[in-house]
Amino acid sequence: MFEKFNWIVWLILVILWNYGFPNASPFQDVVVAVILSLLFIIIKLIRSRYLHKTNSRSKNSI
């Protein structure tokens, strides 16, 4: 479910970029899409590490 949410947010941001900056070149469109993708990958990694830490703490504290 979280993956679908991330994808939808990414898509909305790309669409907003395209409508917000209609004069942007195709190269700029690709660069922004790649940057947004990398940002969401980083968020996913941080979230998975945080969840892994919280899950391992709760298992050890029992």
N, CA, C and O of each residue as an XYZ file, in Angstrom:
248
protein
N       0.818     -1.191      0.000
C       0.000      0.000      0.000
C       0.860      1.253      0.000
O       0.569      2.217     -0.709
N       1.919      1.234      0.798
C       2.810      2.389      0.862
C       3.473      2.637     -0.483
O       3.705      3.787     -0.856
N       3.785      1.558     -1.222
C       4.404      1.698     -2.545
C       3.469      2.424     -3.510
O       3.906      3.295     -4.263
N       2.193      2.070     -3.491
C       1.225      2.731     -4.363
C       1.085      4.199     -3.996
O       0.997      5.057     -4.874
N       1.063      4.491     -2.700
C       0.967      5.873     -2.239
C       2.162      6.680     -2.731
O       1.999      7.795     -3.226
N       3.366      6.119     -2.596
C       4.568      6.817     -3.077
C       4.495      7.068     -4.573
O       4.846      8.150     -5.045
N       4.044      6.080     -5.310
C       3.970      6.234     -6.757
C       2.969      7.315     -7.135
O       3.234      8.117     -8.031
N       1.832      7.345     -6.470
C       0.810      8.355     -6.766
C       1.324      9.748     -6.427
O       1.111     10.685     -7.197
N       1.992      9.900     -5.293
C       2.552     11.208     -4.919
C       3.601     11.626     -5.939
O       3.631     12.785     -6.352
N       4.464     10.695     -6.353
C       5.482     11.002     -7.358
C       4.820     11.458     -8.656
O       5.240     12.448     -9.256
N       3.795     10.743     -9.083
C       3.092     11.092    -10.316
C       2.454     12.476    -10.216
O       2.531     13.260    -11.162
N       1.834     12.781     -9.098
C       1.215     14.096     -8.909
C       2.270     15.194     -8.961
O       2.046     16.241     -9.568
N       3.419     14.963     -8.329
C       4.487     15.968     -8.359
C       5.022     16.174     -9.774
O       5.312     17.305    -10.163
N       5.157     15.103    -10.545
C       5.620     15.230    -11.928
C       4.588     16.003    -12.760
O       4.953     16.856    -13.569
N       3.319     15.705    -12.562
C       2.267     16.417    -13.300
C       2.257     17.891    -12.914
O       2.143     18.760    -13.778
N       2.376     18.177    -11.611
C       2.437     19.578    -11.174
C       3.632     20.298    -11.774
O       3.529     21.460    -12.165
N       4.763     19.613    -11.849
C       5.941     20.204    -12.483
C       5.642     20.545    -13.943
O       5.950     21.643    -14.406
N       5.046     19.606    -14.655
C       4.783     19.822    -16.079
C       3.795     20.954    -16.322
O       3.954     21.718    -17.275
N       2.783     21.072    -15.479
C       1.820     22.167    -15.643
C       2.341     23.477    -15.052
O       1.989     24.556    -15.529
N       3.169     23.387    -14.028
C       3.718     24.594    -13.401
C       4.805     25.247    -14.228
O       4.984     26.464    -14.187
N       5.526     24.438    -14.974
C       6.607     24.952    -15.812
C       6.432     24.421    -17.237
O       7.181     23.548    -17.675
N       5.439     24.953    -17.958
C       5.157     24.417    -19.294
C       6.259     24.698    -20.312
O       6.344     24.019    -21.335
N       7.095     25.684    -20.043
C       8.170     26.026    -20.984
C       9.463     25.259    -20.710
O      10.476     25.501    -21.365
N       9.435     24.344    -19.756
C      10.637     23.568    -19.446
C      10.966     22.650    -20.621
O      10.085     22.129    -21.305
N      12.256     22.476    -20.822
C      12.697     21.604    -21.914
C      12.471     20.142    -21.523
O      12.323     19.829    -20.342
N      12.446     19.251    -22.510
C      12.319     17.816    -22.186
C      13.438     17.328    -21.262
O      13.217     16.463    -20.415
N      14.628     17.883    -21.429
C      15.749     17.511    -20.560
C      15.438     17.886    -19.113
O      15.690     17.093    -18.205
N      14.899     19.073    -18.887
C      14.549     19.495    -17.535
C      13.448     18.600    -16.955
O      13.470     18.272    -15.769
N      12.500     18.212    -17.788
C      11.444     17.301    -17.331
C      12.031     15.980    -16.854
O      11.634     15.460    -15.811
N      12.961     15.446    -17.606
C      13.590     14.174    -17.237
C      14.409     14.333    -15.962
O      14.367     13.468    -15.087
N      15.152     15.427    -15.852
C      15.980     15.651    -14.665
C      15.104     15.733    -13.416
O      15.434     15.133    -12.393
N      14.002     16.463    -13.486
C      13.117     16.590    -12.336
C      12.494     15.239    -11.993
O      12.388     14.895    -10.816
N      12.085     14.477    -12.987
C      11.504     13.150    -12.719
C      12.530     12.236    -12.055
O      12.187     11.487    -11.140
N      13.769     12.286    -12.499
C      14.826     11.450    -11.904
C      15.104     11.892    -10.470
O      15.253     11.056     -9.580
N      15.175     13.209    -10.244
C      15.420     13.711     -8.893
C      14.291     13.290     -7.956
O      14.543     12.861     -6.829
N      13.060     13.410     -8.415
C      11.934     12.973     -7.584
C      11.995     11.473     -7.310
O      11.702     11.033     -6.199
N      12.372     10.695     -8.308
C      12.497      9.241     -8.107
C      13.562      8.923     -7.072
O      13.347      8.093     -6.188
N      14.709      9.580     -7.180
C      15.782      9.357     -6.209
C      15.357      9.779     -4.810
O      15.680      9.111     -3.828
N      14.637     10.883     -4.723
C      14.141     11.342     -3.432
C      13.229     10.304     -2.794
O      13.330     10.037     -1.596
N      12.342      9.719     -3.586
C      11.433      8.716     -3.043
C      12.163      7.418     -2.708
O      11.765      6.713     -1.780
N      13.214      7.093     -3.439
C      14.023      5.919     -3.090
C      14.713      6.142     -1.754
O      14.757      5.239     -0.918
N      15.252      7.341     -1.546
C      15.915      7.669     -0.281
C      14.918      7.623      0.861
O      15.225      7.096      1.930
N      13.726      8.170      0.649
C      12.684      8.127      1.684
C      12.333      6.687      2.013
O      12.153      6.346      3.182
N      12.232      5.837      0.997
C      11.919      4.424      1.216
C      13.017      3.741      2.040
O      12.718      2.964      2.947
N      14.280      4.029      1.728
C      15.388      3.433      2.481
C      15.384      3.894      3.930
O      15.561      3.089      4.844
N      15.183      5.180      4.137
C      15.154      5.712      5.501
C      13.999      5.103      6.274
O      14.151      4.729      7.437
N      12.857      5.004      5.635
C      11.683      4.434      6.298
C      11.909      2.958      6.645
O      11.546      2.514      7.734
N      12.505      2.205      5.724
C      12.734      0.786      5.998
C      13.763      0.601      7.113
O      13.627     -0.308      7.932
N      14.781      1.446      7.153
C      15.765      1.348      8.240
C      15.131      1.704      9.569
O      15.399      1.052     10.578
N      14.285      2.739      9.584
C      13.617      3.134     10.812
C      12.694      2.023     11.302
O      12.681      1.702     12.491
N      11.923      1.435     10.391
C      11.022      0.359     10.779
C      11.793     -0.856     11.256
O      11.371     -1.536     12.191
N      12.921     -1.132     10.618
C      13.740     -2.275     11.034
C      14.289     -2.056     12.443
O      14.317     -2.981     13.254
N      14.725     -0.824     12.730
C      15.249     -0.535     14.066
C      14.161     -0.647     15.120
O      14.392     -1.212     16.189
N      12.979     -0.117     14.835
C      11.908     -0.180     15.827
C      11.428     -1.603     16.035
O      11.084     -1.975     17.157
N      11.395     -2.407     14.985
C      10.978     -3.798     15.124
C      12.010     -4.611     15.901
O      11.641     -5.454     16.719
N      13.282     -4.372     15.658
C      14.321     -5.124     16.374
C      14.367     -4.720     17.841
O      14.647     -5.558     18.699
N      14.097     -3.459     18.146
C      14.072     -3.026     19.546
C      12.932     -3.685     20.294
O      13.106     -4.139     21.425
N      11.776     -3.738     19.674
C      10.629     -4.313     20.375
C      10.803     -5.810     20.592
O      10.312     -6.336     21.592
N      11.475     -6.507     19.701
C      11.713     -7.938     19.885
C      12.699     -8.198     21.007
O      12.556     -9.165     21.756
N      13.710     -7.327     21.127
C      14.729     -7.529     22.151
C      14.264     -7.116     23.538
O      14.813     -7.593     24.532
N      13.285     -6.259     23.632
C      12.872     -5.758     24.943
C      11.921     -6.702     25.654
O      11.599     -6.479     26.821
N      11.467     -7.743     24.990
C      10.518     -8.676     25.632
C      11.205     -9.580     26.600
O      10.558    -10.422     27.224
